[in-house]
């Protein structure tokens, strides 16, 4: 019997965008692609108003809200730093 894929399927790009906007992808896949439930912690981050405005502009361009944009950029930067060291 063929194993059913655990990958999400979307009928349209808009449905995929909507899912990605609200989904916490850390809950979906770990670095090795294995399903796991990420432990979430809230943090307080004080940022200057000009930086928040710039983040909101970039988030609007990307079609997402501020929080997923920040998460994505942090993940990308951490991956870049990890690649530099290895």
Number of C-alpha atoms within 10 A of each C-alpha: 3 4 5 6 7 8 7 7 9 11 7 9 9 10 12 13 14 13 14 13 16 12 12 15 16 15 13 15 14 13 7 6 8 9 13 11 13 13 7 9 5 5 6 5 6 7 8 8 9 9 10 13 12 12 17 17 14 15 17 13 10 11 13 17 17 18 14 17 19 13 14 12 12 12 12 12 12 12 11 11 11 10 9 8 6 5
